[in-house]
Every structure is written in C-alpha cells, then in structure tokens.
Amino acid sequence: MTAEPVATETGRDFIRDIIEADLDSGKHSRIVTRFPPEPNGYLHLGHAKSIALNFGIAQEFSGRCHLRFDDTNPTREEQEYIDSIQADVRWLGYDWGSDLFYASDYFDRLYEWAEALIRSGHAYVDDQSQADIRARRGTLTEPGQNSPFRDRTVDENLDLFRRMKAGEFPNGARVLRAKIDMASGNINLRDPVLYRILHAHHPRTGSKWSIYPSYDYAHGQSDAIEGITHSICTLEFEDHRPLYDWLLDKLPVPSKPHQYEFARLNLTYTLLSKRVLTMLVRDGHVAGWDDPRMPTIVGLKRRGVPSEAVREFIKRIGVAKANSVVDLGMLDFSIRECLNRIAQRRMAVLRPLKVVITNYPEGQTEELEAVNHPDDPAAGTRRIAFSREIYIERDDFMENPPKKFFRLAPGNEVRLRYAYFIKCTDVVKNAAGEVVELRCTYDPATRGGNAPDGRKVKATMHWLSAAHSKPAEIRIYNQLFLNAAPDAANFTGDLNPQSLEILSEARIEPAIAAANSTEAMQFERQGYFVRDADSTPDRPVFNRTIGLRDTFAKEVGGKS
C-alpha cells in the first residue's frame, strides 16, 4: 500500500462473456440472476461484490435479479438482518422491484421433493449422531463408510421422515441424507444431509416446521423454482456444484439453472470472515456492526464512504476465476477520487493551538471569501470570520524546526488561507514548558493571501477564528489491523491499538456546525469527514472517512 493505483477501465469478464454467448445462441431469452444472503448478520464488502455482479449483470443485459433470503436456520435469523440487507442493497444503488423471495416460500415444495427422493431410492433417514456421521465421512484421501441405516426400505424412510416433520423426535435424533456415494472423491457427494430436526420458531413460518432443509438442498431447488438462469457463487462453492447438479437431475424441477463460480473478495489489512466480524462485535473490539472500522456496508456508510466509490472499486478489481488479494489502496483510491469530486471544502482545526495577532485591532472582525470547491465554480463561495485571536493546527508550528519545515516557526512567515501573511514573534509556554500560545504579527497589505511586493511564502495553513469557530468531536479512524495479512485464527494479535483516535477539543467552521447534513466534506489539508449519528446540536461529531494521502503504510513500516 505504498502508492495509489492508477484508475483503469475494466474489460469484459468471463461471467459476462458466458451470458452474452448464452443470449446470442438462444439458450436463454432473458437473464435471471439472484443475490441469496442468509439473514443472520450484516453484509460486508465481499457481499457488495456479489451484489454488484448479480444486479449489474441484470441491468446490463435487460434481465432481472432476485433478492432471496436463505432463511433455512431460524435459530440464527432475525428481522433486523433482513431489514439491514434490504437497506444495504438499496444504498449500493440496486433494486429488486417485485422480485423479493424467501427460501421459506418453498418449504412445502422442497418437502414434497424430499419425499420424491426417498421414493426413488435416492435419500434415507439416518439415526447416527452428527459426530458419528462426521467420523464415517472419511478424508480427502480415504473413502467414507456407509451408514448402518443406509439400506432402510422406502416405506421405513417415508414413515420416519414424516414423523420427523410431525415433530416426534428431538433435535439431532435423525437426519435425511441423500444416497449418492460414500467413496466419492468429492466429499460433498458422500451422502450429504438434506434435512435436520430443529424445533425452533421461524420468523415467517412460525411453528409449522420441525425440520429444515440444508443450504445445499434448498439453494439449487430455489434457483430452479424461480427460473434463475445463471446462479453465480463465490469460488468456495465450486466443489458443491456436482451436488447442485445431482439434485436438479434427480428432481422434477421446472428449470435447470447452472452454477458459475467467481473469486471472492480478499483485501489487505481486512478480514471478511463472518465469524471474525461477529467476534469483533461480541467481544467489544469495535462499537458495533456499523463501527466505521468494520468492512460492513453499514460501517462504510457510517464512515462516509459514498456508494459510488464502492461500485467503482468493484468495477476496477473486476471478476476473476482465481482467488487473489486486492490491495486496500484500490478501495482508498476509489474513495478519494469520488470524494474529491463531490465534497465541498471547509476548514477545521483538529488539534488547536491559539495564535494572537498582536497588531490586529482588538474587537475587530472582518469577513473573508472562501470557495466551496476549487474545481466547481457553481458550488459558490462562503464567508468566514477573521479576528485577532485564531486557532491553527498544533502540527503546523515547531519552535526548533528542521531545515525543510516551511510552516510556522519563530521568525518564519506563512500564509493563512483566504486571509493574510503572518509571522511568529513570540512563543508562550506553561509551567511544564509546553507551548500554549503564539504571538504573531500580520501584514494588512496581504489580504486575500498575496503580497503586493511580490514576496513569496512556502506554506499555506488553515485556521479558524477563536471567537467564531465551534467546538466539535472528531473521530480519526485508521485500519483495524496492523498486518497486511491478518491471521483469522488469532486476529486479536493483529489488531491496531491506534485504530481510533478521538479528538474532543477540535474546532470547526460555524457553517459546518449549523448544517445538519450527512453529506461528506473535505476539511482542508486534513481529509474527508462526515457527520456521525452521535452528533447533537450542542456537540457535533464527525468521522474521518479517509485522509487526503495514505500515511498508514508508512506509519506501520510495511509490516506484513
């Protein structure tokens, strides 16, 4: 993450090439894709890639994209997640129209098809425990062992399966398994579980069901019911495709969708494991799913990342067949590029140092004109107050500066943006020897920032009038992990202790404090910021979306 990547247009990808060929050949007259999240958590950047691909393809090829909730595990699903997923998809700029579905819509038909598998001799009820099933499954080099219940008669299997449905047995007592091949080289074909007993209240079907289908069983059949033409999954489902096809071949489904796999998103300095993200929230390492340090969509939104930047990032990285790791700098570049174009400019002093301009008249105030966006004249200007006492950034002063330090120092002259040249004449310290105030003089002839005699200064600094600026809390968010490749098994060891810095004494322009806007803005020379939901009229709170430059890689010394 040492240099920002150059923006390039992505070309066609293999998924789009397949779809175009299918349409040209007449295999399909209309494309139907789907995004099938489990409503058991919040979406993250990896999901955003899948959303953009599935909905984007539907838009590009005048097709449809369904939003289908895979709600087959009622113990982990909540309406909160359903609502957040719908909001996230819309925030990213996509809409499913009337094509909103749930796997639970198909529970009756899925059950009927499961009985059909039993009648055709392709499924059986197994009384083994989960541990016994796992022990007999075999390994990548050793075949599995047949269940002692594998050769039950059709009638016995139907009777037991119906009694499972009726709720006669406790959780874990029995499962329904497909009868395929326990010696298969693909472990997913070693008699996978199709149904398990689960006495739990379902958010949509209530207490109707005591058995629930597995993802592998419900997924492909739901695709077939909905007429999905291209079932696009991430690469970890490639080994599941033979089972996907086996079930479609053995059942009287109304259509035969095909599964295609693409590489999932992997980012440096980021973990997209749902398990890790859940533990980060549960164990208090972050403030919640929408913590701006989280790679969740709600976290990105709260941090002020524009949805346009996320879509552009996904477009840049493209769609590949092989897994790889994307430099986080690609995302940062997309964010900066977008915000630079749309964010209006304001001034804020994050770590204030007081300056008294000794030759400026006491009690006098004047208004200066400042531009709202240097590249957009239509954005107009605003008025900012200037007075005898101002605040500058503490980092913009050094009492004993190195040779190439051009900002404020004793005897050094600098430009105050939109205002005047000032020169430091005196340094005031407290009893501990800390600099608490500067005394400066100004040149009245340099109003607006230029000297009539043509003399030049090498630094331009932002500032705020002490009397007119407003207090604010600023939250500086940095990378959550110090390691470019954090260890998912021991992620706490890679956490960045400096991932959040809270500046409680910052000062902002009155225009910032007065506007209750959620639009991103650039604090000049500082970065891009957005108002946080924690803001109150008396105490505005702003989150840093991203700095103007990438300094994180230098600070961590390229640790990997």
Salt bridges, closest charged atoms under 4 A:
GLU4 OE2 - ARG336 NH1 2.44
GLU9 OE1 - LYS315 NZ 3.06
ASP13 OD2 - ARG16 NH1 2.45
ASP17 OD1 - ARG12 NE 3.91
GLU20 OE1 - ARG12 NH2 3.44
ASP22 OD2 - HIS230 NE2 2.73
GLU60 OE1 - ARG16 NE 2.76
ASP71 OD2 - HIS202 NE2 3.50
GLU77 OE1 - HIS202 NE2 3.98
ASP95 OD2 - ARG90 NE 3.39
ASP99 OD2 - ARG64 NE 3.31
ASP99 OD1 - HIS66 NE2 3.85
ASP105 OD1 - ARG204 NH1 2.92
ASP108 OD1 - LYS208 NZ 3.05
GLU115 OE1 - ARG119 NH1 3.23
GLU115 OE2 - ARG162 NE 2.88
ASP126 OD2 - ARG177 NH1 2.79
ASP127 OD2 - ARG152 NH2 2.61
ASP127 OD1 - ARG174 NE 2.77
GLU156 OE2 - ARG152 NE 3.29
ASP159 OD2 - ARG163 NH1 3.35
GLU168 OE1 - ARG163 NE 2.80
ASP191 OD2 - ARG150 NE 2.68
ASP216 OD1 - HIS240 ND1 3.05
ASP223 OD1 - ARG34 NE 3.41
ASP223 OD1 - ARG68 NH2 2.72
ASP223 OD2 - HIS219 NE2 3.56
GLU226 OE1 - HIS66 ND1 2.76
GLU226 OE1 - ARG68 NH1 3.12
GLU236 OE2 - ARG264 NH1 3.65
ASP249 OD1 - LYS256 NZ 3.58
GLU261 OE2 - ARG241 NE 2.70
ASP283 OD1 - ARG282 NE 3.04
ASP290 OD2 - ARG302 NH1 3.16
ASP291 OD2 - ARG293 NH2 2.82
GLU308 OE2 - ARG341 NH2 2.12
GLU312 OE2 - ARG316 NH1 3.73
GLU337 OE1 - ARG316 NH2 2.68
GLU366 OE1 - ARG447 NE 2.76
GLU367 OE1 - ARG383 NE 3.65
GLU389 OE1 - LYS354 NZ 3.08
GLU393 OE1 - HIS462 NE2 3.04
ASP396 OD1 - ARG407 NH1 2.98
ASP396 OD2 - ARG525 NH1 2.77
GLU399 OE1 - LYS429 NZ 2.88
GLU413 OE2 - ARG455 NH2 2.95
GLU437 OE2 - ARG439 NE 2.62
ASP443 OD2 - ARG455 NH2 2.66
ASP453 OD2 - ARG455 NH1 3.06
GLU473 OE2 - ARG475 NE 2.80
GLU501 OE1 - ARG351 NH2 3.20
GLU509 OE2 - ARG382 NH2 2.76
GLU524 OE1 - ARG417 NE 2.33
ASP532 OD1 - ARG302 NE 2.68
ASP532 OD2 - ARG475 NH1 3.42
ASP534 OD2 - ARG302 NH2 3.25
ASP534 OD2 - ARG475 NH1 2.87
